[in-house]
Amino acid sequence: MANPLVADRNVEFLLYEVFRAEELCRFPAYADHSRETFDLVLQNARKFAREVLLPAYKPMDEAPARLVGTGIAVHPAMKQLYPKLVEQGMVAATRPYEVGGQQLPHVVTCLATLYGMAANLSAVGYIGLTSGAAHLIEAFGTDALKAEMMAPMYAGKWTGTMALTEPQAGSSLTDVKTAATPTDAGHYLVRGSKVFISGGDQDITENIVHLALGRIDGAPPGIKGVSLFAIPKKRREKGDLVPNDVHCAGAFHKMGWRGIPSIALNFGEGGDCHGWLVGEPNRGISYMFQMMNEARLMVGMNAIATASVAYNESLEYARTRPQGRPLSAKNPAAPQVPIIEHADVRRMLLRQKAIVEGALSLGVQTALYADTAAHAPTPEERRRAFLLLEIMTPIVKSFSAEKGFESNALAVQIHGGYGYTSEYLPEAWLRDQKLNSIHEGTTCMHSMDLLGRKVVADQGKALQLVGDEIAAATKRARAAGVDADWVAAVDRAAALVGDLTLTLGALGMAGKVDAMLLHSVDYLDLFSTVVVAWQWLLQAAVAKEKLSAGAGETAFYEGKLCAAEYWLKTELPRIDHLAHLCRTGETSYARIENAWF
Ligand SMILES: Cc1cc2nc3c(=O)[nH]c(=O)nc-3n(C[C@H](O)[C@H](O)[C@H](O)COP(=O)(O)OP(=O)(O)OC[C@H]3O[C@@H](n4cnc5c(N)ncnc54)[C@H](O)[C@@H]3O)c2cc1C
């Protein structure tokens, strides 16, 4: 069987059996939808991903988008894919009808996009960036900006980018220098250089709108002086589109994501780059968080997609590659067995399954929080979901990226020597996956966001809500008859997170911020391991319920129980070690001096 990219049965299981996503249709915004419309969207996405996007992946990886003269030429396949991607209706899928959207739940679009990303992540990247950029203008732009820029972006006629990073301002956006001088004509004159801007130039659409961070002349220093601008590649003059003094200064040669260029971009080399302020001056970073948070969830889904396609490939390979014999086989003339018969290969496959399906469960859960935060009828429900969305976003992003990379490396390992060659795809997916722990904030930045802000904000309100969610899952698992030791392990893990956070929070309150955050990456690892254990317990509970009810599909549900057991018994116990590091503040890297390396 061809690689399914993402297992359909697992998507259905999560969407309808674990999370009952069809209940979202009780929200007025989704009243026109039903399980039938969700399924239709998913069916289209699967077919498109498997039949159209996947065949273009390898050619696009082998011949990256490149600088030709002063602009980027994308792969010819990308030019053909783009209008078809737009036709899929994903640019504005979650947006309201008034702006041309379909008011689809995030959770459905995330899953539809998951198939596309697993097939050809760069191609889908243009759509995700355009959608996020247009949504910023929709949320904070003037009516004029919406008519001029948002509408063609949502229609897919123009694309959008997220232009934050500068040579001296990557993790530290406080140091953004791009300058903007007000004019009497309502626009600003912008000067500055951005780096790594994905989709920053292309020869597919007539225009590109950069949603860029910059500083208005005289703005206060630091993050509170950063504003958001919409800067088109071409601006409108007397009805025509004319060049806007935006220049591609070069394309980065990348190890992955080769179908979408990441470029150095110069604004205002000729002193004539017009930018339009989005929202109020000096509030740019708070607006940009809307796009960054959406993008972080998508990066997490991307990481899951990339791990998933590789998991499915290695599963297929392990079932068909004959090599060696069982340990107990005495007869060298006996036929070789498929490598899936070897215990260590099954260990690697089960680890991949546990990572991919555990992360996807968390991704679906988090996308549901996003839908509830946006559209639940009561402010209390919306607030609760918002806090949970906020705390889970760095985890979905970083856990999926870090463990996804490990999972992708296992796919290479399962392919043996062939996995190391470019004849097979696992090495390409491994290269693609590495980016996910770097862009949209490195893992370290997310660990500091989680421990330094998210878990301690509002006297730990969000953390308390996570505790409530876990308690509901343990109750369900107990009632379903899940092994009592598994349930107790998750209960204990949740208590450990609470205690540890109090200890570390107290260090912060005492002004010892360095000590609090010294092991923030270990804390993120620990926290992620626990929330994924929660997700596995939830899946185990549903599997048990189904098996007890004689629902059939024994292989599917037993597989779920094995993966849950794997996570709870082999991965969850690591948290004691991680907690020890955080508590004792193990000091090797705090102490070692620059010259001692
Ligand atoms: C292929 C690609 C596509 C990208 N696309 C875009 C895009 O479309 N738009 C955009 O704006 N940007 C984009 N980026 C930029 C990306 O977001 C940055 O590369 C990322 O935020 C890291 O910034 P940096 O590269 O300057 O690394 P640095 O910030 O210099 O970080 C280097 C290392 O130091 C660590 N570090 C930095 N500061 C601290 C600290 N205070 N404490 C502890 N550790 C620290 C980091 O964790 C990292 O390990 C892209 C990057 C790549 C590679």
The ligand as an SDF file (V2000), in Angstrom:
LIG
                    3D

 53 58  0  0  0  0  0  0  0  0999 V2000
   14.5030   28.1010    6.9910 C   0  0  0  0  0  0  0  0  0  0  0  0
   14.1360   29.2390    7.8960 C   0  0  0  0  0  0  0  0  0  0  0  0
   12.9420   29.9090    7.6870 C   0  0  0  0  0  0  0  0  0  0  0  0
   12.6080   30.9990    8.4810 C   0  0  0  0  0  0  0  0  0  0  0  0
   11.4790   31.7290    8.1940 N   0  0  0  0  0  0  0  0  0  0  0  0
   11.2770   32.9030    8.8220 C   0  0  0  0  0  0  0  0  0  0  0  0
   10.2100   33.7740    8.4240 C   0  0  0  0  0  0  0  0  0  0  0  0
    9.4370   33.4700    7.5140 O   0  0  0  0  0  0  0  0  0  0  0  0
   10.0920   34.9720    9.0510 N   0  0  0  0  0  0  0  0  0  0  0  0
   10.9270   35.3590   10.0360 C   0  0  0  0  0  0  0  0  0  0  0  0
   10.7590   36.4500   10.5570 O   0  0  0  0  0  0  0  0  0  0  0  0
   11.9360   34.5490   10.4620 N   0  0  0  0  0  0  0  0  0  0  0  0
   12.1290   33.3390    9.8630 C   0  0  0  0  0  0  0  0  0  0  0  0
   13.1560   32.5270   10.2660 N   0  0  0  0  0  0  0  0  0  0  0  0
   14.0380   32.9640   11.3250 C   0  0  0  0  0  0  0  0  0  0  0  0
   13.8810   32.1620   12.6050 C   0  0  0  0  0  0  0  0  0  0  0  0
   12.6910   32.4650   13.2430 O   0  0  0  0  0  0  0  0  0  0  0  0
   15.1340   32.4290   13.4490 C   0  0  0  0  0  0  0  0  0  0  0  0
   16.2130   31.7840   12.7940 O   0  0  0  0  0  0  0  0  0  0  0  0
   14.9950   31.9550   14.8740 C   0  0  0  0  0  0  0  0  0  0  0  0
   14.0620   32.7330   15.5700 O   0  0  0  0  0  0  0  0  0  0  0  0
   16.3360   31.9940   15.6150 C   0  0  0  0  0  0  0  0  0  0  0  0
   16.9710   33.2320   15.4530 O   0  0  0  0  0  0  0  0  0  0  0  0
   18.5020   33.2780   14.9920 P   0  0  0  0  0  0  0  0  0  0  0  0
   18.6310   32.4520   13.7720 O   0  0  0  0  0  0  0  0  0  0  0  0
   18.9170   34.6870   14.9040 O   0  0  0  0  0  0  0  0  0  0  0  0
   19.2850   32.5200   16.1320 O   0  0  0  0  0  0  0  0  0  0  0  0
   19.7670   33.1560   17.5270 P   0  0  0  0  0  0  0  0  0  0  0  0
   18.6770   33.9630   18.1110 O   0  0  0  0  0  0  0  0  0  0  0  0
   21.0830   33.7990   17.3210 O   0  0  0  0  0  0  0  0  0  0  0  0
   19.9390   31.8480   18.3930 O   0  0  0  0  0  0  0  0  0  0  0  0
   21.0850   30.9850   18.2830 C   0  0  0  0  0  0  0  0  0  0  0  0
   21.0760   30.0120   19.4500 C   0  0  0  0  0  0  0  0  0  0  0  0
   21.1870   30.7410   20.6780 O   0  0  0  0  0  0  0  0  0  0  0  0
   20.0970   30.4490   21.5410 C   0  0  0  0  0  0  0  0  0  0  0  0
   19.7000   31.6570   22.2350 N   0  0  0  0  0  0  0  0  0  0  0  0
   19.4820   32.8770   21.7010 C   0  0  0  0  0  0  0  0  0  0  0  0
   19.1140   33.7380   22.6550 N   0  0  0  0  0  0  0  0  0  0  0  0
   19.0940   33.0650   23.8080 C   0  0  0  0  0  0  0  0  0  0  0  0
   18.7650   33.4080   25.1600 C   0  0  0  0  0  0  0  0  0  0  0  0
   18.3720   34.6370   25.5000 N   0  0  0  0  0  0  0  0  0  0  0  0
   18.8420   32.4250   26.0880 N   0  0  0  0  0  0  0  0  0  0  0  0
   19.2250   31.1770   25.7650 C   0  0  0  0  0  0  0  0  0  0  0  0
   19.5430   30.8040   24.5130 N   0  0  0  0  0  0  0  0  0  0  0  0
   19.4740   31.7340   23.5450 C   0  0  0  0  0  0  0  0  0  0  0  0
   18.9830   29.9410   20.6430 C   0  0  0  0  0  0  0  0  0  0  0  0
   18.0700   29.0920   21.3490 O   0  0  0  0  0  0  0  0  0  0  0  0
   19.7750   29.2110   19.5690 C   0  0  0  0  0  0  0  0  0  0  0  0
   20.0640   27.9010   19.9800 O   0  0  0  0  0  0  0  0  0  0  0  0
   13.4690   31.3850    9.5200 C   0  0  0  0  0  0  0  0  0  0  0  0
   14.6400   30.6710    9.7640 C   0  0  0  0  0  0  0  0  0  0  0  0
   14.9760   29.6260    8.9570 C   0  0  0  0  0  0  0  0  0  0  0  0
   16.2710   28.8870    9.2220 C   0  0  0  0  0  0  0  0  0  0  0  0
  1  2  1  0
  2  3  1  0
  2 52  2  0
  3  4  2  0
  4  5  1  0
  4 50  1  0
  5  6  2  0
  6  7  1  0
  6 13  1  0
  7  8  2  0
  7  9  1  0
  9 10  1  0
 10 11  2  0
 10 12  1  0
 12 13  2  0
 13 14  1  0
 14 15  1  0
 14 50  1  0
 15 16  1  0
 16 17  1  0
 16 18  1  0
 18 19  1  0
 18 20  1  0
 20 21  1  0
 20 22  1  0
 22 23  1  0
 23 24  1  0
 24 25  2  0
 24 26  1  0
 24 27  1  0
 27 28  1  0
 28 29  2  0
 28 30  1  0
 28 31  1  0
 31 32  1  0
 32 33  1  0
 33 34  1  0
 33 48  1  0
 34 35  1  0
 35 36  1  0
 35 46  1  0
 36 37  1  0
 36 45  1  0
 37 38  2  0
 38 39  1  0
 39 40  1  0
 39 45  2  0
 40 41  1  0
 40 42  2  0
 42 43  1  0
 43 44  2  0
 44 45  1  0
 46 47  1  0
 46 48  1  0
 48 49  1  0
 50 51  2  0
 51 52  1  0
 52 53  1  0
M  END
$$$$
